[in-house]
Amino acid sequence: MGGIVVRSIADVVFPARQIWVTDLDNVLVEQLCDEKGTNNAGNIADLVEKTDVIFCAVPPAAVPSILPQVARHLSAPQWLISIAAGVTTSTLESYFDTTPPIVRVMPNIAASVGAAISVLTAGTQANAQHLKIAQQIFNACGTSLVMEERHLDAVTGLSGSGPAYVALIIEALADGGVHVGLPRTDAQQLAIHTVLGAAKMLAETQEHPAVLKNRVTTPGGTTAAGLHALEHGGLRATLTEAVLAATKRAEELGNT
């Protein structure tokens, strides 16, 4: 995800020459720097020395080893953006003797095609300007919302994990098409563009999904028969349970 964000913002939000990158896999860093014209910092200490905004794109399990290294070298007015799932701003702040501004973000993988929905929340020292800069970064990857931190685990369960749910739905729709005689490649294209088109309509109209559902459904028609099968199979409840399960897991990760 860090590489995706850098590719999105280089020479768009910040000049590439002002962006420094480090990672355990130096080959990936060199590939990114060659591709986008960014700089290889070599290690965390050098990166913190050269940058004003520290973007921490690490898994939650890596936070206890990474944040102390950042804390040793960070000083005002430097600040931090974190996308570590489930790790609260209070936990992030606890690694610093003097609390820096921190913005916590939950993006999703659709950032790779500029279609992410990212949710941002501010730590105790972050102000409107920090949020504005963070939104500029993540709006380059799609769109963003600012929400209270108490919602972030639920956001992780819905939009963070959601692309996997939608991929499963598309796969199932394509499988259904194959079952009734469509070629696999055609069925997949039909499924993808059906989901894409419905999502775009809802995004542009901001209508409740039920309005679109009812517009497509005629009494006694094919859609009514399909919806009956979906309700009978428990699709609505199953998707809700998926969000609940992923939210619970995000909470657990935040407490480890």
N, C-alpha and C positions, 0 to 999 in steps of 0.2 A: 504493500500500500504506500509506503514511503516513496518508492520509485515512481509509482503512478502519479502521486501528488507533485513530485519534482518535475516530471515530464509535462504536467498540466500548467505549472506556474512559471517555468523557465522562459524568460523574455516575454512573458505575458503579465505577470504580477510583479516579479522582480527580475532584473537583468541576470542572465545565467551566470555571469562572472562573479556575482555577489552571493551565489549559492554554494555552500560547502557540504559535502556528503561523506559519511563514514559508515562502515558496516563490517561485520565479521568476515563477510565474503568480499574480498577486495576486487575479485574479478568482476562482480556485478557493479561495484562502484566505478571501476574503470570503464565498463561498457556504457554506463549512464553518463559519465563525464565526456566520453568521446561522442556520444550521441547528441547531448544537449549543450555541451560547452560549459558544464559546471566544474567544480573543483573537488579533488580528492583531499579530504582533510587528514587522512591517515589514521587518526584516533580521536577519541572524544575530547581530550584536553585541547588538541589543536582546533577542533571544530568549535568548541565553546569560545576559544580565544578570538576566533575570526568572525563570529556571527552575533547578531542582536537578538534574533528570534530562534530558539532551539526547538526543532520539531522532532519529537520523540515518537518514532513509528516502530514500536517494539511490542512483542506479545506480553501479556500481563506477567507471565512467569519471569521475564527478563528484567522487570522494573527494579527489584531489589538489588540487582547487580549494576544496572545502568545509572539509576538516579544518583547514587552516592558519588559516582564519577563526575556527573554533571554538577552536582552541588559543590564539589571541591573547587571548581573553577568559575562558577557563575557569580556575577556581581551586577548590581543595578547599573543601568536600566534594562539589563537583559531579562528576557522572560521566556516562558515555555508553553508549547502546544503539545498535548499528548493525545494519542489515539489508542492507548492501551485499554482494551475492553474490560470494563468492570472495575477499573482502578479509579477511585474517587479523587476529587481534587484535594480533599483533606489528607488522604494517604500520600499523594504526590507532594503536598506541601510539607509533610512531616520529615522529608529527607533534607530539608534546608534549615540552617540556623536562622537565617533571615528570609522570611517567606517572599518569594518572587511572585509576580503576576503569572497565573496559570490558566489556560483555557483548555478544557477537556472537550474532545470531539469524538462523535461516533459517526464515521462515514460508512459507505458500503462499496462493494467491489465494482459497481457500475461507474465508479470514478474513472475506470479504464477506458470508457467510451464517452466521458463527459456527461454522464447521466445519473450521477450519484445524488442521493439525498443525505445530507450531513446535518447532524444536530450538535450545537455548541452550547456549552455552559461555562460560566465564569467562576474561578476560584475567588477567595476572599480579597485578593489584592488586584485582580484584573478589573479594568474599567471599560467604558464604552469604546475607547480607542483600540484597546487590545481585541475586543470582540469584532470591531470593524475590520481590522487587518486580518484576523482569522477567517472572517466571512469572505473577504476578497480571495483568500487562498482557496477556500473550499468551494466558492462559487465558480472558480475556474474549472472545477471538476463536476459541476452540475448545479445544484441549488442547496440552500442551507436554511436552517431554522435555529433560533436561540430559544432554549427551554430551561426550566429549572432542573437542577441536577437530580432531583428525586425521580425524574422520568427517564433517566438515561439507561437504566437496565431494561426497561420496557421498550425503549427505542432500539436497543441491541436485539431484543427478541423479535421485534417487528421488522424494521428496515435493515438492521445489520445482518441478520440471518435470512431475511426475506427473499433475496435473489435465489437462494437455494430452493425455497418453497415454490417460487414461480417456475424455476427450471424443472422441478418435478411435475408441476401441473402441465407445463408445455409437453414434457415427455409423455405424460399420460394421455393428453389430447391426441398427440401424434400416434401413440399406440392404438387408440380408439379408431383413428382414421385408417390405419393399416388393417385393423380387424375387419373393417367394413369394405376393404378392397382398394384403398388408395396406396400408391407407391410410397415407400418410406420417405424419400426426399421431399416429395410433394406434401405429404402429411405434415412433416416437420415445418416446412415453410408456411403452410396454412395455419398451423398452431401458433408459430412465432408471431406472424403478422396479425392474427386475431387478437392475441394478448396485447401486442404493441398498439394496435388501433384502438382497442377499448380503453387502454390506459391513457392514450393521448386525448381521446374524447373527454374523459373524466378530468384530466389535468387542465384542459382548455376551458371547459364549461363550469368546472367546480360544482357540478351537480352531485347529489347523493347517488351512489352506485345503484340504488334501487330504481332510480328514474330511468337510467339506461337499461337496466334489466327489464323493466316493465315495457319500455318502448320496443324492445326486440320481441317480447312475448305476446303472441296473439292467442285468444281463447281456443283451446283444443288443438293448438299447433305443435310444430316440431320442438320449438324451444321449451314450451310448457312441459312436454314429455321429458326432455332432457333435464330440466330443472327438478322435476319430480324425482328422477333417478338420483340426482346429486343430493337432494335433501334426504332421500331414503338411505343413501349410503353414508350420510353423516359428514359430508364435505365441510360444511360450515363449522360444525363442532370440532372436527379434526384440525382444521387450520387454526382455530382459536386455541386449541390445546398445544399446538406447535409453538405459538407465540408465548404461551404461559410457560412451557418447558424451557424454552431458550432464555426467557427472562429470569427464571429461577437459576439457570446455570450461570448467567451473567452475575447474578447476586453472589453465587458461591465463589466465582473467580475473584470477585472483589474482596471477599473475606479471607482469601488464602494468603 
